[in-house]
Amino acid sequence: MNGAQDLGGMMGFGPIDPEADEPPFHADWERRAFAVTLAMGFTGRWNIDMARQARERLDPARYLSSSYYEIWLEGLVRLMLERGLVTREELAAGRSLAPALEGVAALPAAGVAAALGRGGPTKRAATSPARFAPGDAVRTRVIHPQHHTRLPRYLRGKAGRIVAVHGVHVFPDSSAQGAGESPQWLYCVRFEADELWGPDTTASSICADCWESYLETPGP
Amino acid sequence: MDSSSHAHPGSELTEMELRVRALETLLVEKGYVDPAALDALVETYEHRVGPRNGARVVARAWADPAFREWLLRDATAAIGADETFGFRGRQGEHLVALENTPCVHNVVVCTLCSCYPWPVLGLPPVWYKSAPYRSRAVIDPRGVLAEFGVTLPADTEIRVWDSTAEIRYMVVPMRPAGTDGWTEERLAALVTRDSMIGTGLARPPAGFEEGGR
């Protein structure tokens, strides 16, 4: 969706302002927000694409004026409310007012290392040949879906060239909607910077990973 | 949590602290999260997993040509194997290493969110997740690099990698001159977090020694 998360090429946000010797967390609430978000993810009630979509559905003005962990919390609360894990009344009260949803198992402390070590690989077995090969010229499709997508606006309708084939991976546009993994071939595509920005760039090229359905063979 | 914040709740805690504490209490009461698991998650990324992991990988690539070849061909296996480093898992399930050369300088960004190779670099810094970096890295990387104090020759190709899928990218910076014969441990101390994102270079040995650390 064309939300505030799709930032590539926007202007006016000011300097980057790196912090020397930056700590992993800046406040205790950030530690707990990070951990609660990960731990709730491990309950398996949503996948990473649904989590990203929940954050992207934040009002754009709110997204751009919130800190990163504030955005995470907003997404987490939205997911929990939608799935009936908690109610607004419970969130306001800070305590449980009704029985827990059945069948939700908390990740135990003893399982943390193994769960992190497993991660969530997205590569799947190929069931069809890849349509493109390294060196092939491609063009990204012009799409503006209402749902989550991983094709940023600045890369839509652009000519590029396949530089690598990553195998078959879960398709986020489908996965985010609960419509299944629908795995597709995933390619690394290189775009010349002037194809994207004309003369107004200091980049030479941009590489991005594109699922097969984002791509078409350029016309003559 | 220190005891003083328990003694005076409300007077010392920010709105966000109160809100997150209430959320955690609720989720623990519901049985959805185990507070000890939350502690373990924080402990992992605050103290055990960070850019020193990646620095060890880069140092080995500099010191061992066979490992460098493996890393550039299959970073997931080269970094994740038990017999090398065993750095693998969440947000590093599929890794690609990008080697900087005198001709090509690689910079990594995630314009859509904050994709970052956790097993080798830890959690991303705030600037990496922020709108200024995510918006500008793909259109004006030289301007971005200048803010990090990095100026590259005009004929160096600047190649920006936008992490749009679950492939996680790390940069292998150029090995500084004057480090022939150094041990991997000494080399690793020259590898900064930013040099593995592409917004910095590895430290030169002279400056490093002058700095005393």
Interface residues (C-beta under 8 A of the other chain):
Chain A: Q5 D6 L7 G8 G9 M10 M11 F13 G14 P15 I16 D17 P18 E19 E22 P23 P24 F25 H26 A27 D28 W29 R31 R32 A33 F34 A35 V36 L38 A39 M40 T43 R52 R55 L64 S67 Y68 E70 L73 V77 L85 V86 E90 L91 A93 G94 R95 S96 A100 L101 V104 A106 L107 P108 A109 G111 V112 A113 A115 L116 G117 R118 G119 G120 P121 T122 K123 R150 L151 P152 Y154 L155 H166 H169 V170 P172 L186 C188 R190 L196 W197 D200 T201 T202 A203 S204 S205 I206 C207 A208 D209 C210 W211
Chain B: M1 T14 M16 E17 R19 V20 R21 A22 L23 E24 T25 L26 L27 E29 K30 G31 Y32 V33 D34 A36 A37 L38 D39 A40 L41 V42 T44 Y45 E46 G50 R88 G89 R90 Q91 G92 E93 H94 T111 L112 C113 S114 G122 L123 P125 V126 W127 K129 S130 A131 P132 Y133 R134 S135 R136 V138 I139 D140 P141 R142 G143 V144 E147 F148 E157 I158 R159 V160 W161 D162 S163 T164 A165 E166 I167 D194 T199
